[in-house]
Amino acid sequence: MATVFDAWQFGQVSAEVSLAGHGRRDDILRLQRLRLAQVLHAAAQGAALYRERMRCLPEGLDPFQMLAQMAPVGRRELMARFEDWVTDPELSLSGLRGHTADPGRIGEPFLGRYLVWESSGTSGAPGIFVQDARCMAVYDALESQRRSQVHAMRRWIDPLCLSERIAFVGATGGHFASYVSVERLRKLQPWLAGSVRSFSILQPLDVLVDQLNAFGPSVLASYPTAAALLGHEAQAGRLDVRLREIWTGGETLTGSLRRHLIRAFPGATIRNSYGASEFLAMAWECAQGHLHLNSDWALLEPVDEHHRPVPPGYPSATVLLTHLANTAQPLIRYDLGDHVCLHAEACACGSPLPVIEVQGRRDDTLQVAGSHGKTVALLPLALSTVLEDDAGLFDFQVCQKDAHTLLLRLPQTGAEGRQALARGRQALVAFARAQGSDSLRIQGELGCLVPRGRSGKSCRILPHGKPG
C-alpha cells in the first residue's frame, strides 16, 4: 500500500456524510450519540489515561452524561502519557518520532496502517497525531462531500479536478497535516501528480512567485496571510496567474483579508475552512459564507476559562474537541485553545449543521494595562482586523514588549514604511483606548520580514514572553 486508504470504508462513510448533510438536526444528534458511545468504549478498553477518568464516573450514565462529567485533557498531558493515550500498543512515541524525523516518509503509512502528522508546537508542546483508514475515510468524505460546490456543473463534468492545476502553498519541511494530505493525494491518484504541486511558503518570495508563474495554477490552497502576500504580488504585476478558486484554512480569514483577495484575484471564488492537526476538517464554508461545523463527526464545546459551558452566540475562552472518528488515538474533551462562537440559529443555506465563527487562538491574546489598575485583553482577531480595516496593512507583526508597549513591525521601508507605520499606530492607539487602555505606546520597526513558524503560519500577534 502506497498510503492509507480503504475504498470500502470511504464509500460507506461518504454515503453517511451525504445523508447526514441533507437530514435533520435530530439525525445529527442520533449519530453523535452512537459514535460517542463507540469512542468512549474504545478509550475505556484501550487507553489507560481515559480509563482512569471514567472510573470516577457514576454508573448508568448515557454517553452525553459521561462526556459532560469527564475532566478535559490538554496536549501536554496527552504527549507526556502517550502510551497511555493510544489504544494500539504498537504505537510508540519513539517510533513515531523516528517516522516524522524522516522527510522522505511524508505521506507513507506507519506500521502499514496509520497516516501520521505533527503539529508545529506554536501554541505549546508539539504533538504527533495518527489516523487509521477509518479516520482518513471520514476526512476524505467530509472534504469531497461538504466543500462548497461553487461550480457545480464544472465539478459534475470534472469530478476528479483533472482540468485544474492545484497549488498548495505552505510548509513543506515537515510532516504537517496539509502537506501530508497533498502528498497522500498524489500517491493515491498518480495521474494528478503533474497538476497538484506543493510550494514552500518559507522560501524567498520572488522564488515562490517565479515557481507559481511557471506552474500556472487555477486553484490556490494556502493560509489566508500567505494568500494575501501573493495577492500583493499579483496587484504589483509580478504574479501572473488566473485563479478560479482560492481555498484558505489554518488561520482566521477576516473580512478585510477576503476583500483583499477578491480585489487581487478578480473572478476567483474564495472558500474558507476550519481545521487543526487534531481534526483535519472540522468546518467548511457554505455558499452563504458561513462555516458549518461537521458536528456529526466532531463535538465542540465552547467553554469559559474554567471549562464551564458558554451559551450559543457567545464567544468562548477556549473550546473542547471530542473526535468521533479516531479510536486509535482518542481525543475526548481536548482543549484546542481556540476562541469560537457556536450559533444555534439555522443557516439560510438549509444545512442541518451548526454555524461556527472562529476568532483566533487563546494563546495570542495580549494582556495590557488599562485604566485604574485594570487589565485589558486585546484579542488577536480584533487587532488583526483593526490593522487591516483601518490601516490597510496585511503583512505585519505586533509584538508585546510589556503591559504598556507594543512593537509594530512592517516590511516596508522609506516614505512608504513611515506612512504605513503612522496609520498602524493611529489604528492601534484608537482601538486600545476604545477597549479601556489609554496609555498604550506603539513603537515601530521597518524593513522587517514578518516571520512564519515551522508550519508556515504567519506569526502576526506575539504576546509578551512568546518567542517569535
C-alpha positions in Angstrom: 0.0 0.0 0.0 1.5 3.4 -1.0 -0.5 5.2 1.6 -3.5 4.8 4.0 -6.8 4.3 2.1 -9.7 1.9 2.2 -12.1 2.2 -0.7 -14.9 0.2 1.0 -14.8 2.4 4.1 -14.6 5.6 2.0 -17.7 4.6 0.1 -19.6 3.7 3.3 -18.6 6.9 5.1 -19.3 9.0 2.0 -22.9 7.7 2.0 -23.3 8.5 5.7 -21.9 12.0 5.2 -24.2 12.7 2.3 -27.3 11.5 4.2 -26.4 13.5 7.3 -25.8 16.7 5.3 -29.4 16.5 4.0 -31.0 15.3 7.1 -32.4 17.0 10.2 -30.7 18.1 13.5 -32.3 15.1 15.3 -30.5 12.8 12.8 -27.2 14.5 13.7 -27.9 14.1 17.4 -28.6 10.3 16.9 -25.3 9.9 15.0 -23.4 11.8 17.7 -24.8 9.6 20.5 -23.9 6.4 18.6 -20.4 7.5 17.6 -19.6 9.0 21.0 -20.5 5.6 22.6 -18.1 3.9 20.3 -15.3 6.3 21.1 -15.9 6.1 24.8 -15.9 2.3 24.7 -12.6 2.2 22.7 -11.0 4.6 25.1 -12.2 2.6 28.2 -10.9 -0.6 26.7 -7.5 0.5 25.3 -6.4 3.8 26.8 -5.3 3.8 30.5 -5.4 7.6 30.7 -9.1 7.8 29.9 -9.9 4.6 31.8 -8.7 6.4 35.0 -11.0 9.3 34.3 -14.0 7.0 33.7 -13.5 5.1 37.0 -14.6 8.2 38.9 -17.9 8.5 37.0 -21.3 7.2 38.4 -22.7 4.1 36.8 -25.6 4.2 34.4 -24.7 7.4 32.6 -25.6 7.8 28.9 -22.7 8.8 26.5 -23.5 12.6 26.7 -23.7 12.5 30.5 -20.4 10.7 30.7 -18.8 13.2 28.4 -20.1 16.2 30.4 -18.6 14.8 33.6 -15.2 13.9 32.3 -12.2 16.2 33.0 -10.8 17.9 30.0 -7.4 17.0 28.6 -4.6 19.0 27.0 -1.8 18.3 24.6 1.0 18.4 27.2 -0.7 15.7 29.3 -1.5 13.5 26.3 2.0 13.7 24.9 3.6 13.1 28.3 1.5 9.9 28.7 1.4 8.9 25.0 1.4 5.1 25.6 -1.5 5.5 28.0 -3.3 7.6 25.4 -3.3 5.5 22.3 -5.3 2.3 22.1 -2.9 0.3 19.9 0.1 -0.9 21.9 2.3 -0.9 18.8 2.0 2.9 18.6 5.1 4.1 20.4 6.2 7.7 20.7 9.8 6.9 19.9 8.8 5.1 16.7 6.5 7.9 15.6 9.2 10.5 16.3 11.6 8.5 14.1 9.0 8.4 11.4 8.3 12.2 11.4 12.1 12.9 11.6 12.4 11.5 8.1 11.1 13.9 5.4 11.4 11.0 2.9 8.5 9.3 4.6 5.9 12.1 4.3 2.6 10.5 3.3 3.8 7.0 3.9 1.9 4.7 6.3 3.4 4.0 9.8 3.1 0.3 10.7 1.5 -0.1 7.3 -1.9 1.3 8.6 -1.5 4.7 10.1 -1.1 8.2 8.5 1.0 10.4 10.7 1.4 14.1 11.0 2.9 16.5 13.5 1.9 19.9 14.9 4.4 22.7 14.9 4.1 23.4 18.7 3.5 27.1 18.2 0.7 27.0 20.9 2.7 24.9 23.4 4.0 21.4 23.3 4.3 19.9 19.8 2.0 16.9 19.1 2.0 13.8 16.9 -1.3 12.6 15.6 -2.2 9.3 13.9 -5.1 8.4 11.7 -6.2 4.9 10.6 -8.1 4.1 7.4 -11.4 4.7 9.0 -10.4 8.1 10.2 -8.9 9.1 6.9 -12.1 7.9 5.1 -14.1 10.4 7.3 -11.7 13.2 6.4 -11.9 12.3 2.7 -15.6 12.1 2.7 -16.1 15.4 4.5 -13.8 17.1 2.1 -15.3 15.6 -1.0 -19.0 15.9 0.1 -19.0 19.2 2.0 -16.5 21.5 0.4 -19.0 24.0 -1.1 -19.6 23.1 -4.8 -19.4 26.6 -6.0 -19.1 25.5 -9.6 -21.5 22.6 -9.6 -21.6 22.0 -13.4 -17.8 22.1 -13.8 -17.4 19.6 -10.9 -20.1 17.4 -12.4 -18.2 17.3 -15.7 -14.8 17.0 -14.0 -15.3 15.4 -10.6 -11.6 14.4 -10.2 -10.4 18.0 -10.9 -8.4 16.7 -13.9 -8.7 20.1 -15.6 -7.5 22.0 -12.6 -3.9 22.8 -11.6 -3.9 23.0 -7.8 -1.0 24.7 -5.9 -0.7 24.2 -2.2 1.5 26.9 -0.7 2.5 26.1 2.9 5.3 24.4 4.9 6.9 21.5 3.1 9.7 20.8 5.5 7.8 18.5 7.9 5.0 16.1 8.4 2.4 18.8 8.7 -1.3 17.8 8.1 -1.9 19.8 5.0 1.3 18.8 3.3 1.0 15.2 4.2 -2.6 15.3 2.8 -1.4 16.7 -0.5 1.4 14.2 -0.9 -1.1 11.4 0.0 -3.4 12.6 -2.7 -0.6 12.4 -5.2 0.2 8.9 -4.1 -3.4 7.8 -4.3 -4.0 9.4 -7.7 -0.7 9.4 -9.6 -2.4 10.8 -12.7 -2.8 14.0 -10.7 0.9 14.3 -9.8 1.6 16.8 -12.6 -1.4 19.0 -11.8 -1.2 19.0 -8.0 2.0 20.5 -6.5 3.3 21.8 -3.2 5.3 25.0 -2.9 7.2 26.2 0.3 6.0 29.5 1.8 9.3 29.6 3.7 11.4 30.2 0.6 12.2 33.7 -0.8 9.0 35.4 -2.1 10.5 36.1 -5.5 11.4 32.5 -6.0 7.9 31.3 -4.9 6.3 33.8 -7.4 8.5 32.5 -10.2 7.6 28.9 -9.4 3.9 29.7 -9.4 4.1 31.6 -12.6 5.8 28.6 -14.2 3.2 26.2 -12.8 0.1 28.3 -13.7 -2.4 27.2 -11.0 -6.1 27.5 -11.4 -6.6 26.7 -7.7 -4.6 28.1 -4.8 -4.7 26.4 -1.3 -2.9 28.2 1.4 -3.1 30.1 4.7 -5.0 33.4 4.4 -1.9 35.5 5.2 0.1 33.7 2.6 -2.6 34.2 0.0 -2.7 37.9 0.9 1.0 38.1 0.4 0.6 36.6 -3.0 -2.3 39.0 -3.6 0.1 41.9 -3.2 2.4 40.3 -5.8 -0.5 39.9 -8.2 -1.5 43.5 -7.8 2.1 44.6 -8.4 2.1 42.6 -11.6 4.8 40.1 -10.5 2.5 37.2 -10.0 0.6 36.4 -13.2 -1.9 33.5 -12.6 -5.6 33.0 -13.4 -7.2 31.6 -10.3 -10.6 30.1 -10.4 -10.7 29.2 -6.7 -8.8 30.0 -3.5 -9.1 27.6 -0.6 -8.0 29.1 2.8 -7.5 27.5 6.2 -5.2 27.1 9.1 -5.6 30.8 10.1 -8.6 33.1 10.6 -9.8 34.6 7.4 -11.0 38.1 8.3 -13.4 40.1 6.2 -10.6 42.5 5.2 -8.4 39.7 4.0 -11.3 38.2 2.0 -11.9 41.6 0.3 -8.2 42.0 -0.4 -8.1 38.6 -2.1 -11.2 39.4 -4.2 -9.5 42.6 -5.4 -6.2 40.9 -6.1 -7.6 37.8 -7.9 -10.8 39.0 -9.6 -13.1 36.2 -10.7 -11.7 33.7 -8.1 -14.1 32.1 -5.7 -12.9 32.1 -2.1 -13.9 29.2 0.2 -12.6 29.0 3.8 -12.3 26.1 6.2 -11.6 25.4 9.8 -9.4 22.5 10.9 -6.5 21.5 13.1 -3.9 18.9 13.4 -6.2 17.2 15.9 -9.2 17.1 13.4 -8.4 18.0 9.8 -11.8 19.0 8.5 -13.9 20.5 11.3 -15.8 23.0 9.3 -16.3 24.1 5.6 -17.8 27.3 4.3 -21.2 27.2 2.6 -22.4 29.4 -0.3 -23.8 31.9 2.3 -20.2 32.5 3.6 -20.8 30.7 6.9 -18.6 28.0 8.4 -20.6 24.8 9.2 -19.2 22.5 11.9 -19.1 18.9 10.9 -20.9 18.0 14.1 -21.8 14.5 13.0 -18.1 13.7 13.4 -16.7 16.4 15.7 -18.2 17.6 19.0 -17.1 21.1 20.0 -17.9 22.5 23.5 -17.4 26.3 23.7 -16.4 26.9 27.4 -15.1 29.7 29.6 -11.7 29.9 31.3 -12.9 27.4 33.9 -14.2 25.0 31.3 -17.8 25.8 32.0 -20.3 25.8 29.0 -20.7 29.1 27.2 -24.3 29.8 25.8 -24.8 29.7 22.0 -24.0 33.0 20.3 -21.3 34.0 22.9 -17.5 33.8 22.3 -15.6 31.2 24.3 -12.4 31.4 26.2 -11.5 28.0 24.6 -13.2 25.0 23.1 -13.2 21.3 23.9 -13.0 18.8 21.0 -14.3 15.3 21.0 -13.3 13.4 17.9 -16.0 10.9 16.9 -13.9 9.0 14.3 -10.5 8.4 15.8 -10.5 5.4 18.1 -6.7 4.7 17.8 -5.8 8.0 19.5 -9.0 9.2 21.2 -9.5 12.9 21.7 -12.2 13.4 24.4 -12.8 16.9 25.7 -9.5 18.0 24.3 -8.7 21.7 24.9 -8.0 23.2 21.4 -7.2 26.7 22.7 -9.4 28.4 20.1 -11.8 31.3 20.7 -15.0 30.2 18.9 -18.7 31.2 18.8 -21.3 28.5 18.1 -24.7 29.7 16.8 -28.0 28.0 17.5 -29.8 29.6 14.5 -30.2 27.7 11.3 -28.3 28.9 8.2 -30.2 30.1 5.1 -28.3 27.5 3.1 -30.5 24.8 4.6 -27.7 22.7 6.2 -28.6 21.0 9.5 -25.0 21.5 10.6 -24.4 24.4 13.1 -22.7 27.6 12.2 -19.5 28.4 13.9 -17.3 31.5 14.0 -13.6 31.1 14.8 -12.0 34.2 16.4 -8.3 33.2 16.8 -6.2 31.4 19.4 -6.4 31.9 23.2 -2.6 31.9 23.5 -2.3 35.0 21.3 -4.4 37.3 23.4 -2.5 40.4 24.7 -3.0 41.4 28.3 -2.2 45.2 28.6 -2.6 47.8 31.3 -5.9 49.6 31.5 -7.4 52.4 33.5 -7.5 52.3 37.3 -5.1 49.3 37.5 -7.3 47.0 35.5 -6.0 44.6 32.8 -7.4 44.8 29.3 -7.5 41.8 26.9 -6.8 42.6 23.3 -7.9 39.6 21.1 -5.7 38.7 18.2 -8.6 38.7 15.7 -9.6 42.2 16.8 -6.0 43.5 16.5 -5.6 42.0 13.0 -8.9 43.3 11.8 -8.1 46.9 13.1 -4.8 46.9 11.2 -6.4 45.5 8.1 -9.5 47.6 8.0 -8.3 50.9 9.5 -4.7 51.0 8.4 -4.8 48.9 5.2 -2.0 46.6 6.5 -1.9 42.9 5.8 1.7 41.9 6.3 2.7 42.9 9.9 3.7 41.6 13.3 2.5 43.0 16.6 4.9 42.1 19.4 4.1 42.9 23.0 7.1 44.3 24.9 5.4 44.8 28.2 2.0 45.8 29.6 2.3 49.3 28.3 4.1 48.8 25.0 3.5 47.2 21.6 6.0 46.9 18.8 4.6 47.1 15.3 6.9 45.5 12.7 6.4 46.2 9.0 8.3 45.1 5.9 8.0 48.4 4.1 10.9 51.0 4.2 11.4 54.7 3.4 8.5 57.0 3.0 6.1 54.2 2.3 7.1 52.5 5.5 6.8 55.6 7.6 3.3 56.3 6.2 2.2 52.7 6.9 3.6 52.9 10.4 1.8 56.1 11.1 -1.5 54.5 10.0 -0.9 51.4 12.1 0.0 53.4 15.2 -3.1 55.5 14.9 -5.4 52.5 14.4 -3.9 50.6 17.4 -4.0 53.5 19.8 -7.6 54.3 18.9 -8.6 50.6 19.3 -6.8 50.3 22.7 -8.4 53.5 24.0 -11.8 52.1 23.0 -11.1 49.0 25.0 -10.0 50.9 28.1 -6.3 51.2 27.7 -5.4 54.9 27.5 -1.6 54.8 27.9 -0.5 52.1 25.4 2.6 53.0 23.5 3.2 51.8 19.9 6.8 51.5 18.8 7.7 50.7 15.2 10.3 48.8 13.2 10.5 49.0 9.4 12.1 46.7 6.9 11.3 43.6 8.9 10.3 40.3 7.2 7.3 39.0 9.1 8.3 35.6 10.5 6.5 32.4 9.9 6.6 29.4 12.2 7.9 26.0 11.2 4.5 25.0 9.9 4.4 28.1 7.7 1.8 30.1 9.6 2.3 33.8 10.0 3.4 35.0 13.4 1.3 38.1 13.4 0.5 38.6 17.1 3.1 37.8 19.7 2.1 38.2 23.4 4.7 39.2 26.0 7.1 36.3 26.5 6.1 34.3 23.5 9.1 33.7 21.1 8.7 35.0 17.6 
